[in-house]
Amino acid sequence: MQEIYTRPAHVITRRVGDEIIALDMDSELYFSLNEVGAQMYDLLCEGKSVGDVVVSMSSKYNVTDDRLAADLDALIHQLVGRGLLTPAS
């Protein structure tokens, strides 16, 4: 769980309240993240590893590491699939 991701240069984000709107300037498609997804995305884009995000957020939201890791994995899969997040090289 030490994978690290980054936001591609062609993606612009804006915070709207507790949410994040991510816009892919290449495809002109946008994706909305709720409060929890926005926090996950922020931490990942700050260079935190997947494991660090799990530890940080599981205590904050009082959920098990396994549950949070599964939710984070699903979000990462969606974001990578839409070109809004890429593995760091």
KEVEX-399830 format. One record per residue (C-alpha): x, y, z; residue number from 1. Coordinates in steps of 0.001 Angstrom, whole numbers, padded with zeros to 6 digits. Each point is the difference from the previous one (the first is absolute). Example, Ala and Ser with C-alpha at 12.3 -4.5 7.8 and 13.67 -1.06 7.14 Angstrom:
BEGIN
        X        Y        Z  num
   012300  -004500   007800    1
   001370   003440  -000660    2
END
This chain:
BEGIN
        X        Y        Z  num
   000000   000000   000000    1
   002919   002277  -000636    2
  -001215   001028  -003454    3
   000183   003723  -000690    4
  -002131   001862  -002524    5
   000027   003455  -001516    6
  -002433   002318  -001766    7
   000848   000332  -003696    8
   000849   003472  -001336    9
  -003094  -000011  -002234   10
  -002336  -000231   003013   11
  -001298   003106   001762   12
  -001770  -000215   003343   13
  -002202   002433   001869   14
  -001454  -000322   003458   15
  -003703   000735   000287   16
  -000965  -000149   003658   17
   001206  -003383   001272   18
   000095  -001505  -003491   19
   002569   000042  -002782   20
  -000765   000381  -003679   21
   002767  -001469  -002183   22
   000071   001037  -003655   23
   001998  -001896  -002604   24
   000988   002735  -002444   25
   000862  -002563  -002700   26
  -003400  -001698  -000070   27
  -001980   002935   001467   28
  -001704  -002434   002391   29
  -000405   000730   003686   30
  -000352  -002143   003079   31
  -001477   001014   003345   32
   001372  -001343   003281   33
  -001979   000139   003233   34
   001600   001083   003277   35
   001653  -003347   000757   36
   001118  -000579  -003591   37
   001356   003547  -000110   38
   002098  -000605   003106   39
   001329  -003245  -001480   40
   000847   001760  -003270   41
   001709   002908   001788   42
   002178  -002340   002059   43
   000946  -002078  -003040   44
   000857   003122  -002011   45
   002173   001221   002899   46
   002177  -003080  -000547   47
  -001310  -002109   002866   48
   000185  -003748  -000567   49
  -003176  -002069  -000119   50
   000935  -001477   003386   51
   000480   003453   001534   52
  -003401   001128  -001279   53
  -001641  -003110   001475   54
   001579   000509   003435   55
  -000774   003723   000047   56
  -003617  -000309  -001042   57
  -001059  -003214   001744   58
   000545   001517   003429   59
  -001723   003225  -001009   60
  -003121  -001784  -001260   61
   000037  -002874   002496   62
   000057  -002758  -002615   63
   002282  -002993  -000339   64
   003143   000246  -002094   65
  -001329  -002796  -002229   66
  -003238   001852  -000727   67
   001744   003275  -000712   68
   002622  -001731  -002165   69
  -002763  -001603  -002086   70
  -001786   003327  -000456   71
   003264   001772  -000855   72
   000942  -002724  -002490   73
  -003366   000386  -001743   74
   000442   003777  -000189   75
   003551  -000292  -001320   76
  -001191  -002453  -002658   77
  -002684   002485  -001145   78
   002358   002981   000012   79
   002784  -001802  -001863   80
  -002535  -001334  -002496   81
  -001219   003536  -000689   82
   003513   001428  -000274   83
  -000360   002120   003152   84
   002753  -001786   001927   85
   003137  -001824  -001114   86
   002540  -002173   001783   87
   003118   001981   000911   88
   003075  -001137  -001854   89
END
